[in-house]
Amino acid sequence: MEHNIHVIHAHYWLSGLVAKKIKETNKIPFVFTSHSLGIFLQENNLDRISSEKEIFTAANKITASSKYEKDNLLNRYGVNPLNIENVTPGINDKIFKKYKGEKKKNRILSVGRIQEQKGQLQILDLFKNLQYRINDLELFFVGGPSGVDGEAYLTKIKNKIEDLQLEDDIQFLGSLSQKKLAKLMRKSKLLVHSAEHETFGLVAVEAHRSGLPVISINQGPFKEIVTNHKDGLIAQSFESIQAYDFIIKLFENSNFESELAKNAVESSSRFNWELATKDLKKIYKDIVI
């Protein structure tokens, strides 16, 4: 079968399986980007992990968006290091940007798919404790239920919200366009990220570009994005005094808030789609030549 396709770039493991099949039947090489890994999921995913290993073996090149992802590919999947290329994602800085003088509300954001892997349930006790100190505090969840158990996890979150009597202070906004999300970020004071495992952390970079500090318990790629007390905090847990004190200082000290926002915008400048595109083009050319 004739074609004019020189290389395929597959994203996520299901597309990777398709690309693997196309390579086998049509001899078209492919690049693979995972975006997520089966080893991160809490439920047993042996079939997915097995499929991922097949994809990693068949792919001509695999991109890693962070050092943390690369380490997992090497140490937990046994990927050939010569097949891994580092490609750090960028963001749309025409949408995600900070405006001077925009008034912020006492609002915390949580952005991500509603599923157990994302850990949103962990935020609620922290939010309840913060309310005793911060007036008019509100929490917005952005993202809808995802996966087989997404709806069940959403119900679990809502039940705990009811138990803590937080119904009037928490909203679920579902999925939002990038423009609406960026506007929401600019009017908020903090992004709380509750997923312990990610391959990168694009939402943190988008928040930073919008002048929004980030607190997370992610001990992996978020450490490559967030610098403690400079543009956010990587805490051991949301139950820690460290996390509580950082948030209180952020909400009560306007100078600290301004400094964090300024640093966040500056630190986000290194995540650039032009650089990422340049890296990807080189990978494609190296495969084809």
C-alpha positions as CSV (number, residue, x, y, z in Angstrom):
1,M,0.0,0.0,0.0
2,E,1.5,3.3,-1.1
3,H,1.5,6.3,1.3
4,N,3.3,9.6,1.8
5,I,3.5,9.3,5.6
6,H,7.1,9.3,6.9
7,V,6.6,9.0,10.6
8,I,3.7,8.7,13.1
9,H,3.6,10.3,16.5
10,A,1.3,8.4,18.8
11,H,0.0,9.9,22.1
12,Y,-1.2,7.8,25.0
13,W,-1.1,4.0,25.1
14,L,-4.2,3.2,23.1
15,S,-2.9,5.2,20.2
16,G,0.5,3.6,20.7
17,L,-1.0,0.2,20.1
18,V,-2.5,1.5,16.8
19,A,0.9,2.9,15.8
20,K,2.6,-0.4,16.6
21,K,0.2,-2.2,14.3
22,I,0.7,0.3,11.5
23,K,4.4,0.0,11.8
24,E,4.1,-3.8,11.5
25,T,1.8,-3.7,8.5
26,N,3.0,-0.6,6.6
27,K,6.6,-0.2,7.9
28,I,6.0,3.3,9.0
29,P,8.2,4.3,12.0
30,F,6.6,5.9,15.1
31,V,7.4,8.2,18.0
32,F,5.5,7.6,21.2
33,T,4.5,10.0,24.0
34,S,2.8,8.3,27.0
35,H,1.2,11.3,29.0
36,S,0.4,8.8,31.7
37,L,1.7,5.4,32.8
38,G,-0.1,2.3,33.9
39,I,2.2,1.9,36.9
40,F,0.7,5.1,38.3
41,L,-2.8,3.8,38.5
42,Q,-4.0,2.4,41.9
43,E,-6.0,-0.4,40.4
44,N,-4.4,-3.5,38.9
45,N,-3.4,-2.7,35.3
46,L,-1.3,-5.6,34.3
47,D,-2.8,-5.7,30.8
48,R,-2.1,-2.0,30.2
49,I,1.5,-2.3,31.6
50,S,2.1,-5.2,29.3
51,S,0.8,-3.2,26.3
52,E,3.0,-0.3,27.3
53,K,6.0,-2.5,27.3
54,E,5.2,-3.7,23.8
55,I,4.8,-0.2,22.6
56,F,8.1,0.9,24.2
57,T,9.9,-2.0,22.5
58,A,8.4,-1.3,19.1
59,A,8.7,2.5,19.1
60,N,11.6,4.1,17.2
61,K,11.7,6.9,19.8
62,I,10.0,7.6,23.1
63,T,9.7,11.1,24.4
64,A,10.1,11.9,28.1
65,S,8.6,15.2,29.4
66,S,10.5,15.1,32.7
67,K,13.5,13.5,34.3
68,Y,11.0,11.7,36.6
69,E,9.3,10.2,33.6
70,K,12.6,9.2,32.0
71,D,13.7,7.5,35.3
72,N,10.4,5.5,35.4
73,L,10.8,4.4,31.7
74,L,14.4,3.2,32.5
75,N,13.9,1.7,35.9
76,R,10.3,0.3,35.9
77,Y,9.8,-0.5,32.2
78,G,13.4,-1.3,31.2
79,V,13.3,1.0,28.1
80,N,16.6,1.3,26.1
81,P,18.1,4.7,27.1
82,L,19.1,5.3,23.5
83,N,15.5,5.3,22.5
84,I,14.4,8.0,25.0
85,E,14.5,11.7,24.0
86,N,13.7,14.5,26.4
87,V,11.0,16.9,25.2
88,T,9.7,19.4,27.7
89,P,6.2,20.6,26.8
90,G,5.4,24.3,26.4
91,I,2.2,26.2,27.0
92,N,-0.1,28.6,25.1
93,D,1.2,31.9,26.4
94,K,-1.4,33.8,24.4
95,I,-4.1,32.3,26.7
96,F,-2.2,31.7,29.9
97,K,-0.8,35.0,31.1
98,K,-1.0,37.4,34.0
99,Y,-2.7,40.8,33.9
100,K,-1.5,43.6,36.1
101,G,-4.0,44.8,38.7
102,E,-6.5,41.9,38.3
103,K,-8.3,41.5,41.6
104,K,-8.1,38.0,43.1
105,K,-10.6,36.3,45.3
106,N,-10.0,34.1,48.3
107,R,-10.2,31.1,46.1
108,I,-8.4,27.8,45.8
109,L,-8.5,25.8,42.5
110,S,-8.1,22.1,41.9
111,V,-7.7,21.2,38.2
112,G,-7.8,17.6,36.9
113,R,-10.0,14.7,36.0
114,I,-12.1,13.5,38.8
115,Q,-10.7,10.0,39.6
116,E,-9.0,8.4,42.5
117,Q,-5.6,8.7,41.0
118,K,-5.9,12.5,41.1
119,G,-6.6,12.4,44.9
120,Q,-9.0,15.3,45.2
121,L,-10.5,13.8,48.3
122,Q,-7.3,14.7,50.2
123,I,-7.9,18.4,49.8
124,L,-11.2,18.6,51.8
125,D,-9.8,18.3,55.3
126,L,-7.2,21.0,54.6
127,F,-9.8,23.3,53.2
128,K,-12.0,22.8,56.2
129,N,-9.1,23.7,58.5
130,L,-8.2,26.8,56.5
131,Q,-11.7,28.1,56.7
132,Y,-11.3,28.7,60.4
133,R,-8.6,31.2,59.6
134,I,-9.4,32.6,56.1
135,N,-12.7,34.5,55.6
136,D,-14.9,33.8,52.5
137,L,-12.6,31.0,51.4
138,E,-13.9,29.0,48.4
139,L,-12.8,25.9,46.5
140,F,-13.4,25.2,42.8
141,F,-12.9,21.8,41.3
142,V,-12.3,22.0,37.5
143,G,-12.6,18.7,35.5
144,G,-15.2,16.0,35.2
145,P,-15.3,12.3,36.3
146,S,-13.1,10.1,34.3
147,G,-12.5,6.3,34.0
148,V,-14.5,3.4,35.1
149,D,-14.8,4.6,38.7
150,G,-14.9,8.3,38.1
151,E,-18.6,8.8,39.0
152,A,-18.2,6.7,42.1
153,Y,-15.2,8.8,43.2
154,L,-17.1,12.0,42.6
155,T,-19.9,10.7,44.8
156,K,-17.4,9.9,47.5
157,I,-16.1,13.5,47.3
158,K,-19.5,15.0,47.5
159,N,-20.5,12.8,50.4
160,K,-17.5,14.0,52.4
161,I,-18.3,17.6,51.4
162,E,-21.7,17.1,53.0
163,D,-20.2,15.5,56.1
164,L,-17.9,18.5,56.6
165,Q,-20.8,20.9,55.8
166,L,-18.9,22.6,53.0
167,E,-21.7,22.6,50.3
168,D,-22.0,26.4,50.2
169,D,-18.2,26.9,49.7
170,I,-17.3,24.3,47.1
171,Q,-18.2,24.3,43.4
172,F,-17.7,21.7,40.6
173,L,-17.3,23.4,37.3
174,G,-16.7,20.4,35.1
175,S,-14.4,20.7,32.0
176,L,-13.6,24.2,30.9
177,S,-12.0,25.7,27.8
178,Q,-8.4,26.9,28.1
179,K,-9.6,30.5,28.0
180,K,-12.1,30.0,30.8
181,L,-9.5,28.1,32.9
182,A,-6.9,30.9,32.4
183,K,-9.4,33.5,33.5
184,L,-10.3,31.5,36.6
185,M,-6.6,31.1,37.4
186,R,-6.0,34.8,37.2
187,K,-8.8,35.5,39.7
188,S,-7.6,32.8,42.2
189,K,-4.9,32.8,44.8
190,L,-3.7,29.2,44.8
191,L,-3.7,26.0,42.8
192,V,-3.8,22.8,44.9
193,H,-2.5,19.7,43.0
194,S,-3.4,16.5,44.7
195,A,-2.2,13.7,42.3
196,E,0.9,11.9,43.6
197,H,1.9,10.6,40.2
198,E,2.3,12.4,36.9
199,T,4.6,12.3,34.0
200,F,4.9,16.0,33.9
201,G,2.6,18.7,35.4
202,L,1.3,21.0,32.7
203,V,-1.4,22.5,34.9
204,A,1.3,23.8,37.3
205,V,3.1,25.6,34.4
206,E,-0.2,27.0,33.2
207,A,-0.9,28.3,36.7
208,H,2.5,29.8,37.0
209,R,2.2,31.6,33.7
210,S,-1.1,33.0,35.0
211,G,0.6,34.3,38.2
212,L,-0.9,31.5,40.4
213,P,1.3,29.8,43.0
214,V,1.1,26.0,43.3
215,I,1.1,23.6,46.3
216,S,1.4,19.9,45.6
217,I,2.3,16.7,47.3
218,N,3.8,15.3,44.1
219,Q,7.3,14.2,44.8
220,G,8.1,13.6,41.1
221,P,8.0,16.0,38.2
222,F,6.5,18.8,40.2
223,K,9.8,19.1,41.9
224,E,11.2,20.1,38.5
225,I,8.6,22.9,38.2
226,V,7.9,24.2,41.7
227,T,10.5,25.8,43.9
228,N,9.6,25.8,47.6
229,H,8.6,29.2,49.0
230,K,9.6,30.9,45.7
231,D,6.6,30.0,43.4
232,G,4.8,27.4,45.5
233,L,5.4,24.4,47.8
234,I,6.0,20.7,47.5
235,A,4.6,19.4,50.8
236,Q,4.9,15.9,52.3
237,S,1.1,15.8,52.8
238,F,-1.8,18.2,53.0
239,E,-2.1,17.4,56.7
240,S,1.4,18.9,57.4
241,I,1.9,22.1,59.3
242,Q,4.2,23.1,56.5
243,A,1.3,23.1,54.0
244,Y,-1.1,24.9,56.4
245,D,1.4,27.6,57.3
246,F,2.4,28.3,53.7
247,I,-1.2,28.8,52.6
248,I,-2.0,31.0,55.6
249,K,1.0,33.2,54.8
250,L,0.0,33.4,51.1
251,F,-3.5,34.5,51.9
252,E,-2.6,36.9,54.7
253,N,0.6,38.5,53.5
254,S,0.0,40.5,50.3
255,N,3.7,41.1,49.8
256,F,4.4,37.3,49.9
257,E,1.6,36.7,47.5
258,S,2.9,39.3,45.0
259,E,6.4,37.9,45.2
260,L,5.2,34.3,44.6
261,A,3.1,35.4,41.6
262,K,6.0,37.3,40.1
263,N,8.4,34.4,40.5
264,A,5.8,32.0,39.1
265,V,5.5,33.9,35.9
266,E,9.3,34.1,35.6
267,S,9.9,30.4,36.2
268,S,7.3,29.4,33.6
269,S,9.2,31.1,30.8
270,R,11.5,28.1,30.3
271,F,8.5,26.0,29.1
272,N,8.3,27.0,25.5
273,W,6.6,25.3,22.6
274,E,9.1,26.7,20.1
275,L,11.9,24.8,21.9
276,A,9.7,21.7,22.1
277,T,8.8,21.8,18.4
278,K,12.5,22.2,17.5
279,D,13.3,19.0,19.6
280,L,10.4,17.1,18.0
281,K,11.4,18.1,14.4
282,K,15.0,16.8,15.1
283,I,13.6,13.5,16.3
284,Y,11.4,13.1,13.2
285,K,14.3,13.9,10.9
286,D,16.7,11.5,12.6
287,I,14.1,8.7,12.2
288,V,13.4,9.3,8.6
289,I,17.0,9.9,7.4
